[in-house]
Amino acid sequence: MPPEYPEPLSIEHDHPSRELDAGTLRHVIQHVVDAEGASLTHLSLVLTDHDTVRRLNQSYLDHDYDTDVLSFSLREGPAPSSGASGEGIEGEVYVDLDTAAERHDEFDTSFEREAYRYVVHGLLHLVGYDDAQPAGQDKMREKEDQYLDAVLPAPSS
């Protein structure tokens, strides 16, 4: 029997000094879910720091390096294929706000837009997109841009 969740979306601000607007987060997440033809069974979004994400990366993926976002599916059975219509998203996404703060200038964007990109990227993994190969990376980047452009103000130049 699947677990019961008190709500389909939980957002935890677990960073000592940085945060994102909860309303905008909800809007971004709902837009991606709707556009992908998915539903939200349960998503736990944790906005955190380098130490937390690195520790999770080491513990669960045996990767000893920093990364911008980690996604963990909580679904039983095989992962959905990309864009699997009607699939219920059930997972956790950990966003490293420190990485967004350090790297946003490199991409000529704001800290917030870079962090929202990580949220979208994590969601895309949970609906079945894979960026292990260059073609998958390109597809995910295209989707990220499409969704961010649809719901956020244009990036300042």
C-alpha positions in Angstrom: 0.0 0.0 0.0 1.5 3.4 -1.0 2.3 5.8 1.8 -0.1 8.5 2.8 1.2 12.1 2.6 -0.3 15.0 4.5 0.0 17.2 1.4 1.3 16.8 -2.2 4.0 19.4 -1.9 6.3 20.3 1.0 8.9 23.0 0.8 11.7 23.1 3.4 14.0 26.1 3.7 17.0 24.4 5.2 19.7 27.0 4.4 21.0 29.3 7.1 20.9 32.5 5.0 19.4 32.0 1.5 15.8 31.2 0.5 13.4 31.4 -2.5 9.8 32.7 -2.5 7.5 29.8 -1.7 4.7 31.1 -3.9 7.0 31.3 -6.9 8.3 27.8 -6.1 4.8 26.5 -6.1 4.0 28.2 -9.4 7.1 26.9 -11.1 6.5 23.4 -9.8 2.9 23.3 -10.8 3.7 24.6 -14.3 6.3 21.9 -14.9 3.9 19.2 -13.6 1.0 20.4 -15.7 3.2 20.9 -18.8 4.6 17.4 -18.5 1.1 15.9 -18.2 2.0 14.5 -14.7 0.4 14.7 -11.3 1.9 15.4 -7.9 1.6 12.5 -5.6 4.2 13.9 -3.2 7.2 16.2 -3.7 9.5 17.1 -0.9 11.6 20.1 -2.0 14.5 20.9 0.3 16.5 24.2 -0.3 19.8 23.6 1.4 23.6 24.1 1.3 26.8 22.5 0.0 27.4 20.3 3.0 23.9 18.7 2.9 23.9 18.0 -0.8 27.5 16.7 -0.8 26.7 14.4 2.1 23.7 13.0 0.3 25.7 12.7 -2.9 28.3 10.6 -1.0 25.9 8.5 1.0 23.4 7.6 -1.7 25.3 7.9 -5.0 28.9 7.3 -4.0 29.8 10.6 -5.6 32.4 12.6 -3.6 31.8 16.0 -5.1 29.4 19.0 -4.9 26.4 19.1 -7.2 23.6 21.6 -7.8 20.6 19.4 -7.4 19.8 15.8 -6.4 16.5 14.0 -7.1 15.4 10.8 -5.4 12.3 9.0 -6.7 10.2 7.4 -3.9 8.1 5.5 -6.5 8.1 1.7 -6.4 8.9 0.0 -9.7 10.6 1.3 -12.8 11.1 5.0 -13.3 8.7 6.6 -15.8 9.9 7.4 -19.3 10.4 11.1 -20.1 7.2 12.9 -20.4 5.2 10.0 -19.2 1.7 11.4 -19.2 -0.4 11.0 -16.1 2.5 9.7 -14.0 2.4 10.7 -10.3 5.6 12.4 -9.2 6.7 11.0 -5.9 10.1 12.0 -4.7 12.5 14.4 -3.1 14.5 17.2 -4.6 17.5 18.8 -2.8 18.6 22.1 -4.2 22.1 23.5 -3.3 21.5 27.3 -3.0 25.2 27.8 -2.4 25.9 26.5 -5.9 23.3 28.8 -7.4 24.8 31.8 -5.5 28.3 30.9 -6.7 27.5 30.1 -10.3 24.7 32.4 -11.5 27.1 35.1 -12.8 28.8 32.4 -14.9 25.5 31.9 -16.7 24.6 35.6 -16.8 21.5 35.2 -14.7 20.2 35.9 -11.2 20.7 33.8 -8.1 17.0 33.1 -8.0 16.6 32.1 -11.7 19.6 29.7 -11.3 18.1 28.2 -8.2 14.7 27.8 -9.9 16.5 26.1 -12.8 17.8 23.5 -10.3 14.2 22.9 -9.1 13.0 22.4 -12.7 15.9 20.1 -13.4 15.2 18.0 -10.4 11.5 17.7 -11.4 12.4 16.7 -14.9 14.5 13.8 -13.5 11.5 12.7 -11.5 9.3 12.6 -14.6 11.8 10.5 -16.4 14.3 12.7 -18.2 17.9 11.6 -18.1 21.0 13.8 -18.7 23.7 11.1 -18.7 24.2 11.6 -22.5 24.7 14.9 -24.4 21.3 14.6 -26.2 19.6 14.2 -22.9 21.4 17.2 -21.5 20.4 19.3 -24.5 16.7 18.2 -24.1 16.7 19.0 -20.4 18.3 22.4 -20.9 15.7 23.2 -23.6 12.9 22.2 -21.2 14.4 24.2 -18.3 14.6 27.3 -20.5 11.0 26.8 -21.8 9.5 26.4 -18.3 11.5 29.2 -16.7 10.7 31.6 -19.5 7.0 30.7 -19.2 6.8 31.5 -15.5 9.6 33.9 -14.5 10.4 37.4 -15.6 12.9 37.7 -18.4 16.5 37.4 -17.1 18.2 40.8 -16.8 21.2 41.3 -19.0 
